[in-house]
Amino acid sequence: MDDWWTRNKAHVENSGVVPVTQVCITTIKGHQNAYEDRYLESRKKVHDMLRVLGSAEPYSMDVSSWFARLCRLLPELLLTAKTLGRSRQKMLRMLTKRCNLRKEDAVQLLQRIDSKEDRF
């Protein structure tokens, strides 16, 4: 099973995917359990990988930076320009009425959405 990764690693990474780790697995037991040994080995590999990854230090990000990034991208992802446009007044109303943010917090959030310091 593991030779698949050896043969395909360069292709995967050239496609822009750079995994933290990898395991090659068999996900079915097959007809009349023809691949049961590989399946059980694969199950152990996945459990071991998750145990290792789960014991690592978790990724952490400042909540307000994360939320500002999310809000910056949401209009592009979910709403058309006609629906929301780039009208700050509409966004301010949405944040205060629908999200129940205080006006000061909504204004600060809109400023962070426009700022370049929270960009990827």
MIFILO-736986 format. One record per residue: residue in three letters; x negated, y, z of N, C-alpha, C in turn; residue number from 1. Coordinates in steps of 0.2 Angstrom, whole numbers, plus 5000, padded with zeros to 4 digits. Each point is the difference from the previous one (the first is absolute). Layout:
% MIFILO-736986
  aa   nu   nv   nw  cau  cav  caw   cu   cv   cw   i
 ALA    X    Y    Z    X    Y    Z    X    Y    Z NUM
...
//
This chain:
% MIFILO-736986
  aa   nu   nv   nw  cau  cav  caw   cu   cv   cw   i
 MET 4996 4994 5000 5004 5006 5000 4996 5006 5000   1
 ASP 4994 5000 5004 4996 5006 5001 4997 5003 4993   2
 ASP 4999 4995 4996 4996 5002 4994 5004 5005 4996   3
 TRP 5007 5001 5000 5004 5005 4997 4997 5007 5001   4
 TRP 4999 5001 5007 4997 5007 5002 4993 5001 4997   5
 THR 4996 4995 5000 4993 5001 4997 5001 5002 4992   6
 ARG 5004 4997 4997 5001 5001 4993 5004 5007 4998   7
 ASN 5004 5002 5005 5004 5006 4998 4999 5006 5004   8
 LYS 4995 5000 5005 4999 5005 5004 4998 5007 4996   9
 ALA 4996 4999 4996 4998 5006 4996 5006 5003 4996  10
 HIS 5004 4996 4997 5006 5002 4996 5005 5004 5005  11
 VAL 5001 4997 5006 5004 5003 5005 4998 5007 5002  12
 GLU 4993 5000 5002 4997 5007 5002 5000 5005 4994  13
 ASN 4999 4998 4994 5000 5004 4994 5007 5003 4999  14
 SER 5005 4997 5002 5007 5002 5000 5001 5005 5005  15
 GLY 4996 5001 5005 5001 5005 5005 5002 4998 5006  16
 VAL 5000 4993 5001 5002 4997 5006 4994 4998 5004  17
 VAL 4999 5002 5006 4994 4999 5003 5002 4997 5007  18
 PRO 5001 4993 5001 5003 4998 5006 4995 5000 5006  19
 VAL 5003 5000 5006 4996 5000 5006 4998 4993 5001  20
 THR 5004 4995 4998 4998 4993 5001 5005 4997 4995  21
 GLN 4999 4993 4999 5004 4996 4996 4999 4993 5002  22
 VAL 5006 4996 4998 5000 4993 5001 5003 4997 4994  23
 CYS 4998 4995 4997 5003 4997 4994 5004 4994 5003  24
 ILE 5007 5000 4999 5004 4995 5003 5005 4997 4995  25
 THR 5003 4994 5002 5005 4997 4997 5006 5001 5004  26
 THR 5006 5002 4997 5006 5002 5003 5005 4995 5000  27
 ILE 4999 4995 4997 5005 4994 5000 4997 4994 5001  28
 LYS 5004 4995 5003 4998 4993 5001 5000 4996 4993  29
 GLY 5004 5002 4995 5000 4997 4994 5005 4994 5000  30
 HIS 5001 4997 4994 5005 4994 5000 4997 4994 5004  31
 GLN 5004 4998 5004 4999 4994 5004 4993 5002 5005  32
 ASN 5000 5006 5002 4994 5002 5004 4993 4999 4997  33
 ALA 5000 5001 4993 4993 4999 4997 4995 5004 5002  34
 TYR 5002 5006 5002 4995 5005 5002 5000 5002 5008  35
 GLU 5003 4995 5004 5001 5001 5007 4993 5002 5003  36
 ASP 4995 4996 4999 4994 5002 5003 4997 5007 4999  37
 ARG 5001 5002 4993 4998 5007 4999 5004 5005 5003  38
 TYR 5007 4998 5000 5005 5005 5003 4998 5001 5008  39
 LEU 4999 4994 5003 4998 5001 5008 4993 5004 5001  40
 GLU 4996 4998 4995 4993 5004 5000 5001 5008 4999  41
 SER 5005 5001 4996 5001 5007 4998 5004 5003 5006  42
 ARG 5004 4997 5003 5004 5003 5006 4995 5002 5005  43
 LYS 4995 4995 5001 4995 5002 5006 4996 5006 4997  44
 LYS 4998 5000 4994 4996 5006 4997 5004 5007 5002  45
 VAL 5006 5000 4998 5004 5006 5001 5001 5002 5007  46
 HIS 5001 4995 5004 5000 5001 5008 4994 5003 5002  47
 ASP 4994 4997 4998 4994 5002 5002 4998 5007 4998  48
 MET 5002 5002 4994 4999 5006 4997 5004 5005 5004  49
 LEU 5006 4999 5001 5005 5005 5004 4997 5001 5007  50
 ARG 4998 4994 5003 4997 5001 5007 4994 5005 5000  51
 VAL 4996 4999 4995 4994 5005 4999 5002 5007 4999  52
 LEU 5004 5001 4995 5002 5006 4998 5004 5003 5006  53
 GLY 5004 4996 5003 5004 5003 5006 4996 5002 5006  54
 SER 4994 4997 5000 4996 5002 5006 4996 5006 4999  55
 ALA 5000 5003 4994 4996 5006 4998 5003 5006 5003  56
 GLU 4996 5005 5000 5003 5007 5003 5005 5002 4995  57
 PRO 5006 5002 5002 5005 5002 4995 4998 5007 4997  58
 TYR 5003 5001 4994 4999 5006 4997 5004 5005 5003  59
 SER 4998 5006 5001 5004 5006 5004 4999 5006 4996  60
 MET 5006 5003 5000 5000 5007 4996 5005 5005 5004  61
 ASP 4998 5006 5000 5003 5005 5004 5008 5000 4997  62
 VAL 5005 5000 5004 5007 4999 4998 5002 5006 4996  63
 SER 4998 5006 5002 5002 5006 4996 4997 5000 4993  64
 SER 4994 4998 4999 4997 4999 4994 5003 4995 4995  65
 TRP 5002 4994 5004 5003 4995 4996 5007 5003 4998  66
 PHE 5004 5003 5004 5006 5002 4998 5000 5006 4995  67
 ALA 4995 5004 5000 4999 5005 4995 4999 4997 4994  68
 ARG 4996 4995 4999 4999 4997 4994 5006 4996 4997  69
 LEU 5004 4997 5005 5006 4997 4998 5005 5005 4997  70
 CYS 5000 5005 5003 5005 5006 4998 4998 5003 4993  71
 ARG 4993 5000 4999 4998 5003 4994 5001 4996 4994  72
 LEU 5000 4993 5001 5001 4995 4995 5007 4999 4999  73
 LEU 5005 5000 5005 5007 4998 4999 5003 5004 4995  74
 PRO 5000 5006 4999 5003 5004 4994 4998 4997 4994  75
 GLU 4994 4998 4999 4997 4997 4993 5003 4993 5000  76
 LEU 5001 4996 5005 5002 4993 5000 5007 4999 4999  77
 LEU 5004 5004 5004 5007 4999 5001 5005 5005 4997  78
 LEU 4998 5006 5000 5004 5005 4997 4998 5003 4994  79
 THR 5005 5002 4996 4998 5003 4993 4999 5007 5002  80
 ALA 4997 5004 4995 4999 5007 5001 5006 5004 5001  81
 LYS 5005 4998 4996 5007 5003 5000 5003 4999 5007  82
 THR 4999 4994 5003 5004 4999 5007 4997 5005 5005  83
 LEU 4993 5000 5000 4997 5003 5006 4996 5006 4997  84
 GLY 4997 4999 4994 4995 5005 4998 4994 5001 5005  85
 ARG 4997 5006 4999 4995 5001 5005 5002 5006 5005  86
 SER 5007 5000 5001 5003 5005 5004 4998 4999 5007  87
 ARG 4996 5004 5003 4999 4999 5008 5006 5001 5004  88
 GLN 5004 5005 4998 5006 5001 5004 5005 4994 5000  89
 LYS 5000 4996 4994 5004 4994 5001 4997 4995 5004  90
 MET 4993 4999 4999 4996 4995 5005 5001 5002 5007  91
 LEU 5000 5007 5001 5000 5002 5007 5007 4998 5003  92
 ARG 5005 5001 4996 5007 4999 5003 5001 4992 5001  93
 MET 4997 4996 4995 5000 4993 5001 4996 4998 5006  94
 LEU 4995 5002 5001 4996 4998 5006 5003 5002 5007  95
 THR 5003 5006 5000 5004 5002 5006 5006 4997 5001  96
 LYS 5004 4999 4995 5007 4998 5000 5000 4992 5000  97
 ARG 4997 4997 4995 5000 4993 5000 4995 4996 5004  98
 CYS 4995 5003 5001 4994 4997 5004 5000 5002 5008  99
 ASN 5004 5006 5001 5001 5003 5007 4993 5002 5002 100
 LEU 4996 5003 4996 4994 5003 5002 5001 5007 5002 101
 ARG 4996 5002 5005 5001 5007 5002 4997 5004 4994 102
 LYS 5003 5006 4999 4998 5004 4994 4992 5002 5000 103
 GLU 4997 5001 5006 4993 5001 5000 4996 4994 4998 104
 ASP 5002 4994 5002 4997 4994 4998 5001 4999 4992 105
 ALA 5006 5001 4998 5001 4999 4992 4996 5005 4996 106
 VAL 4999 5006 5003 4996 5005 4996 4993 4998 5000 107
 GLN 4997 4997 5006 4993 4998 5000 4999 4994 4996 108
 LEU 5005 4995 5000 5000 4994 4995 4999 5002 4993 109
 LEU 5005 5005 4998 4999 5002 4993 4994 5004 4998 110
 GLN 4997 5003 5005 4993 5003 4999 4995 4994 4999 111
 ARG 5000 4995 5004 4996 4995 5000 5001 4996 4993 112
 ILE 5006 4999 4998 5001 4997 4993 4997 5004 4995 113
 ASP 5000 5006 5000 4996 5004 4995 4993 5001 5001 114
 SER 4997 4998 5006 4993 5001 5001 4996 4995 4996 115
 LYS 4994 5002 4999 4996 4995 4997 4996 4996 5005 116
 GLU 5000 5001 5006 4996 4997 5005 5002 4993 5001 117
 ASP 5007 4998 4999 5002 4994 5001 5001 4995 4994 118
 ARG 4997 5003 4994 5000 4996 4994 4996 4994 5001 119
 PHE 5001 4995 4996 4997 4993 5000 4993 5001 4997 120
//
